[in-house]
Amino acid sequence: MHGVTLKMVVTRLEEKYGWEELGRRINIKCFTNDPSVASSLKFLRRTPWAREKVETLYRQTEWKTNNVWPADWQG
């Protein structure tokens, strides 16, 4: 995950799933009780096992690409 910050990870996951679904997928209080990006970052930076779960979900999530050109476009 070179070049991807924890803040980017949490923000993108929250935008894709929402806090409620994140709390279902990873049952940690920073996602289930009054969640925010700031409180989640504080917890995840101090808690390696939770951070690993979040990073794993991020890697396993299918993301839409912003590439508007077809794969075979030669330009």
Backbone as a printed PyTorch tensor [residue, N CA C, xyz], in Angstrom:
tensor([[[  0.8310,  -1.1840,   0.0000],
         [  0.0000,   0.0000,   0.0000],
         [  0.8780,   1.2500,   0.0000]],

        [[  1.8730,   1.2080,  -0.8230],
         [  2.8220,   2.3050,  -0.9320],
         [  2.1240,   3.5810,  -1.3900]],

        [[  2.3150,   4.6600,  -0.6570],
         [  1.7520,   5.9500,  -1.0340],
         [  0.3200,   6.1650,  -0.5840]],

        [[ -0.2850,   5.2030,   0.0690],
         [ -1.6620,   5.3380,   0.5430],
         [ -1.6190,   5.5270,   2.0560]],

        [[ -2.1230,   6.6560,   2.5260],
         [ -2.0930,   6.9280,   3.9590],
         [ -3.2720,   6.2520,   4.6570]],

        [[ -3.1510,   6.0950,   5.9580],
         [ -4.2360,   5.5190,   6.7480],
         [ -5.4830,   6.4020,   6.6370]],

        [[ -5.2870,   7.6950,   6.6030],
         [ -6.4270,   8.6020,   6.4630],
         [ -7.1500,   8.3650,   5.1380]],

        [[ -6.3970,   8.1510,   4.0690],
         [ -7.0020,   7.8500,   2.7710],
         [ -7.7740,   6.5330,   2.8390]],

        [[ -7.2230,   5.5450,   3.4970],
         [ -7.8620,   4.2380,   3.6150],
         [ -9.2000,   4.3730,   4.3360]],

        [[ -9.1870,   4.9960,   5.5040],
         [-10.4120,   5.1310,   6.3030],
         [-11.4500,   5.9610,   5.5550]],

        [[-11.0220,   7.0420,   4.9410],
         [-11.9440,   7.9180,   4.2220],
         [-12.5930,   7.1870,   3.0510]],

        [[-11.7990,   6.4910,   2.2670],
         [-12.3530,   5.7760,   1.1050],
         [-13.2840,   4.6380,   1.5350]],

        [[-12.9050,   3.9140,   2.5900],
         [-13.7760,   2.8430,   3.0680],
         [-15.0950,   3.4020,   3.5850]],

        [[-15.0380,   4.5080,   4.3030],
         [-16.2670,   5.1240,   4.8170],
         [-17.1410,   5.6120,   3.6660]],

        [[-16.5380,   6.1860,   2.6490],
         [-17.3100,   6.6560,   1.4910],
         [-17.9660,   5.4920,   0.7520]],

        [[-17.2720,   4.3790,   0.6550],
         [-17.8030,   3.2190,  -0.0730],
         [-18.8700,   2.4760,   0.7410]],

        [[-18.5830,   2.1960,   2.0110],
         [-19.4510,   1.3410,   2.8120],
         [-20.3400,   2.0970,   3.7960]],

        [[-19.9010,   3.2520,   4.2740],
         [-20.6040,   3.9330,   5.3600],
         [-20.1840,   3.3410,   6.6970]],

        [[-20.3870,   4.0990,   7.7560],
         [-19.9350,   3.6480,   9.0810],
         [-20.6550,   2.3880,   9.5350]],

        [[-21.9570,   2.3140,   9.2660],
         [-22.7190,   1.1570,   9.7410],
         [-22.1940,  -0.1490,   9.1270]],

        [[-21.9860,  -0.1460,   7.8190],
         [-21.4740,  -1.3460,   7.1550],
         [-20.0260,  -1.6290,   7.5640]],

        [[-19.2140,  -0.5930,   7.7340],
         [-17.8440,  -0.8110,   8.2150],
         [-17.8550,  -1.4870,   9.5740]],

        [[-18.7620,  -1.0400,  10.4550],
         [-18.8950,  -1.6520,  11.7760],
         [-19.3300,  -3.0980,  11.7080]],

        [[-20.1240,  -3.4500,  10.7000],
         [-20.5210,  -4.8560,  10.5220],
         [-19.3520,  -5.6850,   9.9970]],

        [[-18.5950,  -5.1180,   9.0780],
         [-17.4870,  -5.8580,   8.4790],
         [-16.3060,  -5.9940,   9.4360]],

        [[-16.0430,  -4.9310,  10.1990],
         [-14.9570,  -4.9440,  11.1880],
         [-15.5560,  -4.3960,  12.4750]],

        [[-15.8580,  -5.2710,  13.4060],
         [-16.5670,  -4.8780,  14.6220],
         [-15.6040,  -4.2740,  15.6430]],

        [[-15.3070,  -2.9910,  15.4440],
         [-14.4960,  -2.2440,  16.3980],
         [-15.2460,  -0.9620,  16.7380]],

        [[-15.1230,  -0.5170,  17.9860],
         [-15.9200,   0.6080,  18.4700],
         [-15.7240,   1.8930,  17.6850]],

        [[-14.5390,   2.1040,  17.1380],
         [-14.3270,   3.3560,  16.4080],
         [-15.1900,   3.4090,  15.1490]],

        [[-15.7590,   2.2740,  14.7260],
         [-16.6790,   2.2460,  13.5880],
         [-18.1410,   2.1190,  14.0230]],

        [[-18.3790,   1.7030,  15.2660],
         [-19.7540,   1.4310,  15.6940],
         [-20.3070,   2.4430,  16.6890]],

        [[-19.4620,   3.1030,  17.4540],
         [-19.9220,   4.0500,  18.4750],
         [-19.4540,   5.4610,  18.1570]],

        [[-20.3660,   6.3000,  17.6740],
         [-20.0660,   7.6960,  17.3480],
         [-18.8190,   7.8130,  16.4620]],

        [[-18.8420,   7.1700,  15.3060],
         [-17.6410,   7.1130,  14.4580],
         [-17.3040,   8.4350,  13.7800]],

        [[-16.0230,   8.6200,  13.5630],
         [-15.5170,   9.7370,  12.7720],
         [-14.1490,   9.3270,  12.2400]],

        [[-13.7070,  10.0140,  11.2070],
         [-12.3890,   9.7150,  10.6580],
         [-11.3290,   9.9830,  11.7240]],

        [[-11.4380,  11.1110,  12.4100],
         [-10.4280,  11.4870,  13.4050],
         [-10.3250,  10.4560,  14.5370]],

        [[-11.4570,  10.0330,  15.0960],
         [-11.4020,   9.0580,  16.1950],
         [-10.9130,   7.6960,  15.7020]],

        [[-11.2930,   7.3350,  14.4810],
         [-10.8310,   6.0720,  13.9240],
         [ -9.3240,   6.0770,  13.7250]],

        [[ -8.8000,   7.1750,  13.1840],
         [ -7.3520,   7.2730,  12.9780],
         [ -6.5980,   7.1740,  14.2960]],

        [[ -7.0940,   7.8570,  15.3100],
         [ -6.4370,   7.8210,  16.6300],
         [ -6.3670,   6.3850,  17.1520]],

        [[ -7.4810,   5.6620,  17.0550],
         [ -7.5140,   4.2810,  17.5260],
         [ -6.6370,   3.3740,  16.6720]],

        [[ -6.7610,   3.4740,  15.3580],
         [ -6.0340,   2.5700,  14.4690],
         [ -4.5300,   2.7740,  14.5270]],

        [[ -4.0910,   3.9860,  14.7770],
         [ -2.6470,   4.2420,  14.8870],
         [ -2.0560,   3.6160,  16.1440]],

        [[ -2.8840,   3.3890,  17.1520],
         [ -2.4000,   2.7910,  18.4040],
         [ -2.6710,   1.2900,  18.4880]],

        [[ -3.4110,   0.7420,  17.5140],
         [ -3.8800,  -0.6320,  17.6350],
         [ -3.5470,  -1.4220,  16.3730]],

        [[ -2.3760,  -2.0540,  16.3520],
         [ -1.9140,  -2.7410,  15.1320],
         [ -2.8650,  -3.8090,  14.5950]],

        [[ -3.4810,  -4.6120,  15.4520],
         [ -4.3670,  -5.6720,  14.9640],
         [ -5.5740,  -5.0920,  14.2400]],

        [[ -6.1080,  -3.9830,  14.7390],
         [ -7.2710,  -3.3540,  14.1010],
         [ -6.8650,  -2.7020,  12.7810]],

        [[ -5.7020,  -2.0580,  12.7970],
         [ -5.2150,  -1.4300,  11.5650],
         [ -5.0180,  -2.4740,  10.4660]],

        [[ -4.5110,  -3.6360,  10.8240],
         [ -4.3160,  -4.7120,   9.8480],
         [ -5.6470,  -5.1510,   9.2490]],

        [[ -6.6840,  -5.2560,  10.0690],
         [ -8.0030,  -5.6340,   9.5550],
         [ -8.5270,  -4.5920,   8.5700]],

        [[ -8.3300,  -3.3180,   8.8830],
         [ -8.7870,  -2.2400,   8.0110],
         [ -8.0060,  -2.2550,   6.7010]],

        [[ -6.7030,  -2.4130,   6.7830],
         [ -5.8780,  -2.4470,   5.5750],
         [ -6.2130,  -3.6670,   4.7140]],

        [[ -6.5120,  -4.7900,   5.3450],
         [ -6.9030,  -5.9840,   4.5980],
         [ -8.2170,  -5.7500,   3.8600]],

        [[ -9.1980,  -5.1570,   4.5350],
         [-10.4650,  -4.8490,   3.8730],
         [-10.2340,  -3.8990,   2.7060]],

        [[ -9.3890,  -2.9170,   2.8780],
         [ -9.0850,  -1.9720,   1.8110],
         [ -8.4870,  -2.6920,   0.5920]],

        [[ -7.5530,  -3.5770,   0.8410],
         [ -6.9200,  -4.3120,  -0.2660],
         [ -7.8990,  -5.2530,  -0.9640]],

        [[ -8.8490,  -5.8130,  -0.2260],
         [ -9.7950,  -6.7660,  -0.7910],
         [-10.9950,  -6.0970,  -1.4640]],

        [[-11.1590,  -4.8190,  -1.2500],
         [-12.2950,  -4.0940,  -1.8210],
         [-12.0560,  -3.8060,  -3.2910]],

        [[-13.0830,  -3.9980,  -4.0850],
         [-13.0030,  -3.6550,  -5.5060],
         [-13.2890,  -2.1640,  -5.6500]],

        [[-12.3620,  -1.4750,  -6.2760],
         [-12.4970,  -0.0360,  -6.4760],
         [-12.7080,   0.2390,  -7.9470]],

        [[-13.6120,   1.1500,  -8.2350],
         [-13.7890,   1.5910,  -9.6170],
         [-12.5690,   2.4070,  -9.9960]],

        [[-12.0950,   2.2030, -11.2000],
         [-10.9620,   3.0000, -11.6510],
         [-11.4670,   4.2970, -12.2420]],

        [[-10.6240,   5.3050, -12.2300],
         [-10.9670,   6.5900, -12.8170],
         [-10.5440,   6.6610, -14.2740]],

        [[-10.0420,   5.5590, -14.7830],
         [ -9.5480,   5.5150, -16.1470],
         [-10.7320,   5.5650, -17.1190]],

        [[-10.8160,   6.6300, -17.9150],
         [-11.9310,   6.7770, -18.8420],
         [-11.6060,   6.2150, -20.2170]],

        [[-10.3780,   5.7970, -20.4440],
         [ -9.9680,   5.2740, -21.7440],
         [-10.0760,   3.7580, -21.7550]],

        [[-10.5110,   3.1970, -22.8710],
         [-10.5440,   1.7370, -22.9920],
         [ -9.1330,   1.1590, -22.8500]],

        [[ -9.0700,  -0.0700, -22.3530],
         [ -7.7710,  -0.7170, -22.1110],
         [ -6.9300,  -0.8390, -23.3700]],

        [[ -7.5810,  -0.9600, -24.5400],
         [ -6.8220,  -1.1420, -25.7660],
         [ -6.5760,   0.1620, -26.5320]],

        [[ -6.9110,   1.2990, -25.9290],
         [ -6.7270,   2.5870, -26.5850],
         [ -5.2420,   2.8980, -26.7520]],

        [[ -4.8460,   3.3150, -27.9270],
         [ -3.4340,   3.5530, -28.2170],
         [ -3.0430,   5.0190, -28.1480]],

        [[ -3.9790,   5.9430, -28.1790],
         [ -3.7060,   7.3730, -28.0920],
         [ -2.7760,   7.8290, -29.1010]]])
